[in-house]
Amino acid sequence: MPTRTRAAVRCVDAEHLWPGAVAVALSRFERAFREPGRCLSGPYESPGIEIEDGRDDLDEVLRYLPGGARADLGRLVALIDAEFERRTLPDPGGASRWTAGRWWWRIRER
């Protein structure tokens, strides 16, 4: 990511989440995607800490970033989303008010 984008992300992290939130979220996906095989097996870290939580954080940061930084991070998130969807299945019973608008919580490991 460009330097300006990284700086904007750090500011939004600190103001709306915590310092390093995006870096932690990205590292969660990186670790999960390094797992062998086509399918994610979860849990990815420890019980109660899922990569879906990291996707929530990315979504939150995207809301507050200025246009150029949002586009830069958005392109990376689109790649993550595509890989995440490719390696999981939809959970037909997973929809709820809590998951509204957050498709990544309505999937399950293959």
N, C-alpha and C positions, 0 to 999 in steps of 0.2 A: 504494500500500500504506500502511496505517496506520503512524504513527511507531513504535509498539511493535514492529511486525513488522520494519520496516527495522532497528531496533536489534538485534533478535534475530538477524536475518540477518547483520548485521555481526559479531556475536560468534561465530556458528557459522563464518562465512567464516574469520575469523582463527584460530580454534581447530582447525578440521578441514581447511581448504584453504589459502587465502591471502586477505589483505584484498582485497575487491572481486571475488571469484570469481563471485558471483551477478550482479553488474552486468555483468561481461564476458560471462557466459553469455547473459544477456538481450539484450545488445547484438548478439551473434552472430545470434540469431534475428531481431531487429528488422531488421538489415541484409539477411539472407537473404529475409525476407518482403517487403521493399520492392522486390525484384527484379521487373521487369515479367513479366507472364504468369502462368499458373496453376501452372506446374511449376518446381521448383527446378532449377538447372542445375549447381551445384557446380563446382569447389571454391569454398567460400563465402569463405574468407579466403586462406590460402596452403596449399600441400600439407602434409598432416599435421596441420592445425588445422581440424577440421571442427565444424559445429554439434552433431554427435553428442557431441563432447567436452564441450561446454557443457551438454548434456542430462545427461550423467554427473554433472557438478558440481551441477546442480539436484537430481538424485536424492540425491546424497550429503548436501547441506544439508538436504533435507526429512527425512532420517532423524534428524537431531539437533535440529531445531527443537521448541520446546514447542508444545502443541496448537493454540492460537489462531493463532500465527504460521505453523505448518505448514498450517493450513486456508487462511489468506490466500494464502500462496505456492502452495499446491496448486491453488487456483482459477486462478491465472495460468498455472501449468504445464499444467493441463488444456486451457486455450485454446491454448497453444503446441502441445501434442501434437495437438490436433484439426487445426490448420492444417498442421502438419508432415506428418501422415498424409495429409491431403487433397492435398498437393502432391508426394507421393512414391508409389512402388509397393512392395509387399512383395517382398523378394528371396528366392525359395523356396530358393535354395542358400546363404543367408546365415546359417543357424543353426549355432551352435557352442557349445562349453562356455564360451568367452570371452564370448559374447553372451547367455548364459542370463539371463533376466529383464530384459533391456534391448532391447526391441523396436526402439528407434530405431536400433540398429546393424544390423538385419535389413531395412533398406529400401534403395531405390536411387532416384536421381533419375529423373523421368519423361523 
